[in-house]
Structures are given as C-alpha cells and as structure tokens.
Amino acid sequence: MRPASPLQTLLAQARRWQESRPLRFLLAGALNTLFGFLVYGAAVLAGVEVWLALLVSMLAGTAFNFFTTGGYVFRDLALARLPRFLSAYFSIYAVNLGLFELLSRWLQDKLLIQAVLLVPMALLAYTVMNLFVFAKKSGAQ
C-alpha cells in the first residue's frame, strides 16, 4: 500500500474539520464576528451611543448568523428554532453590554473594549447555541 500524497492527506484533514462542530462554529463565528464588529465599528465611528451600536450590530447580523450558525454549524435551519435563537442573541447582547460597562471603568477605547470581549462572547454564544438553541432532544440523532 502506497503512502497518501500530501494532497490526499490535506483533503482528508479538511473532511475531518468539516465534521467538527466546534471548528465549523469557529469558521462561521469568525465571519459573523467580522461582520458584526464592522457594523459596530462603523456605528461607533459615526458617533452612535455604545448601547445602540451594539444593538444595531446584533440586529444586522442576526438573520445572517441564523443561517451560518444553524445551517452550516448545527446543520439545522428549522424556523421553529428562531425564537430561541433570537432569545439567545438578546441574552448575549445583555451580557455583552454589562461586561462592556464593567470594562469601561478601566479602558477608555470603545473598540478595544469590544475587541477584548470577542472571545468570551464567542464562547458564551457557542455554549448557548449548543445547549439551548440547537440542542437535540434526548434520543434524537
């Protein structure tokens, strides 16, 4: 048996990555985060208050995020999950805003504060999506 070529090895690794929900979440999350951060940054630079910039950013990305997170990451686009998805997003928004206010006591730069919160908010989002929004019922495959 001949050893696999570098291209075959790379393709096999890519297939394994596609089967990994956390890795798919990272890929979709990177795109979702970039989009949301750009909307947030544009709003802040335009002079919008932080609470409104965060809200606009969240609302602008919600539909796109439902399709990337639901369709690509969890492979479930059932519209019945949309109310939970929206509830999760509003909860994550509230946590984000609270942590933003807390960090603003020590940091002055609004973009830096939100950049610091990117990873913790992504971890919270994955956990909530996995356990609450797209959780499979017991016994379901």
N, C-alpha and C positions, 0 to 999 in steps of 0.2 A: 504494500500500500504506500502510495506516494504521499509525502507531507503536503499539507494545504499551502497554497500560494498565499503571499501577503494579501492579495485582493480577496481571496476566499475567506481568510481569517478576518479581515476588516468587515466584510459583508455579514459574516456570522455574528460578529460582535454587535453590529448595527441592528440585526434582528433581535438579539437578546435585549438590547437597550429599548427597542420598541415594545417589548413585553413587560418592561419595568414601569409600573405606575408611578413611582416616585421620580424616575428620570423623565417620563413624559410630563409630569407636573412641573418639573424644573424647566423644561423647554417651553411649555405653554406659559408658565409663570413668568419666564424671562420676557417673552413677547408681551404678555398682559401688563407686566410691571413697567416695561419701557413705555408702552402706550399711555398708561395711567400717569407715570411720572412726567412725561412730556406734556400732557394736558394740565397736570397740577402746576408744573413749572411755568407754562405759558400763562396760566391764570394768575399766579403769584407775581410774575414779572409785569403783568398788566395791572397790578395794584389791587387785585381781589383779596378780600379777607381770607385767612387760612381756612376757617371752617367751610366757607363757600367753595374755595379752590379744591379742598378735599372732596366735598360733596359732588361738585361738577366732574371731577376726575373719576369718582366712583360710578356716577350715573353714566358717563360717557363710555366707560369700559364694561359695564355690566352685561349687555347683550353679547358683545364680542367674547367676553370671558365665559359666559354660559356655554357658548358653542365650543370654544377651545378647551375649557375645563371639562364640560360634560361630554362633548363628542370625542375629543382626542384623548384626554387623560383618563376619564372614567368610562368612556365608550357607552354613554347613556344620555340621550337627548330627550328623554321623556319630559314633556312640558309640565307634567304633574309635579316635577321636582322644582319648577321655577319658584313657587312661593318659599320653599325652604332656602333655595339659592339666594333669593332677594333678602330674606331674613338674615341669613348668614352674612351677606355683604354689609347690611346695615349694622349688624353687631360688630363686625370687624372695623367698619368705619368709626364706630363709637370708641372702641378700644384704641384705634389709631389716634383719634383726636385727643383722648385722655392722655396717652403717652406723649403726644406732641406737646401738650400743655405742660406736662411734667418736665420734659427735656428743655423746654424753652426757658426754664429757670436758670439753666446753666449754659445753654447755647443760644446764640442770637440769630444765626443764619438759618432761615426757614428751609432752604433747600438742603442744607447739611442735616438738619434735624430729620427731615423726611428720608434722606438717604440712610441715616443711621437706623431708621425703623424698617427699612425694606426687608431685611432678612427675618427679623422677628415676626413681622406681619405676614410674610410668605409662609413661615412655619405654622402660624396660627391658622391661616387660610387653608393650608393643606389638611391640617388636623380636623378642622370644622367640616370641610368638604368630604373628607373620607369617613368621618364618624357620624355626621348628621345629614348632609345633603345627599350624598351618593352611596350611603351605606346600603348594602344588600341585606334583605331580610334573612333571618336565620333559616338555613336550609336551601336558600336560593343560590344558584351558580352564577 
